[in-house]
Amino acid sequence: MSLQNEKRQHPRTKVALPVIIETAHGFTDGQILDISASGAFVLYRNSLKPTNKFYMAIANVPQLSRHLPVGAELIRTNSVGPDGHFTSQGMGVRFTNISTEDRKYISALVSGYTK
């Protein structure tokens, strides 16, 4: 079995975590669909115009009583919606500013356990 052109350095897991996204154009909410220690795939409302770098706060993270703040960099975007009527957008992001503790927590979450 081959991992055809797999560029990811860290394993990912499917999640459903709410996120608040802040760019130079304002704020919007979204949902993380998958996450790794180095990045995520995020659905967001199409009113957002993503910039190359932005901030987001990941909410409702299991076993944490706070939002997880993350600086991120846009890697790619995808349109999501039926028949060309886009109800949301998706973007792949790389984490650029995240504490070592929070990165370790995400790694543990992806591995299937948290401390």
N, C-alpha and C positions, 0 to 999 in steps of 0.2 A: 504494500500500500504506500503510495507516494503522497507527499504533502505539496503538490504542485504549486510552486512559487509562493510558499507561505513566508511572509515577511514579518509576521508578529514574533516578538521576542518573549511574550508572556502568554500563558493560557487564558482563555476567556470563559465566562459563564453567562448564561442567560439570566436576566434579572428584570424586575419591573420597579424601578426606583424613580420617584419624582425628582425633578431638578428645576432650579431657577437659573436662567441664563441672563447674564448682563453683558451687553456689547455697547459700543459707542452710540448705537441707534436706540438703546433702551433695554427694557426687561421683557422676558417672556418665560412661560413655563414650558416644561417638556417632560419627557420620560426616557430614562436610560433603558435600552433593551438588552445590551450586553456590555460587560465591563471586564477589564484586565488591570493589572498593576500599572500599566503604561497608557491606557486609553479606554475609549468607550464608543458605542454607537448610540446616538441620541435622536429621538423624534422631537420636533418642535413645531410650533405654529408657523405657517408660511408668512406671517407678517414680519418675522425677524429677517433682517438682512445680515447673515453671518459675516463677521470680519475675520481676518487671519488669526487674531489673538483675542481672547475674551475670558471672562470669569464665570464660574457657575458654582452653585451650592447644591450638593446632593442631599436630599432629605430622606427621612424614614429608613436610614441604613440600619440593618439588624444589629441590635445590641449597642447602639450608640445613642446617646441622649442629646446629640447636637447635629447640626448640618455639617457636612464635610466640604470645606472650601477648596476649590481647585482652579488653578489657572490652566487654560487649555489653548490648543492651536488647532485650527481647522485643517483637516487632511483631505477630506472629500465630502461632497454632498450628493444626495439622492432624492428625487421626488417620489412621494408616496401618495397614491390616490387612484380611484377608479376613473376610467374613461377620460383621462387628461384633466380632470377637475381635481386639483391638488388641495387636499385638506390638511396635509402636514408635509413636512420636509424631514429628511433624515441626514445626519452628518456623522462622519467618523472623526473623532478628535484624539489628539495626543495630549496627555497631561504634561504641562510644562512647569507648573508651580504647585507642588503638593508636598506636605510634610512627610518626612521619612516614616513617622508613626502611622499616618493615614495610608501611605503606600503599602506598608506591611499589613495593615488591616485589610485592605482590598485584596492583597495576595492571599491572605488567610481565607477570606470570603470565597474567593474563586476556588481555592483548594477544598472547600466544603466544610471548613470549620472556622470558628472564631473563638477568641479567648476572652 
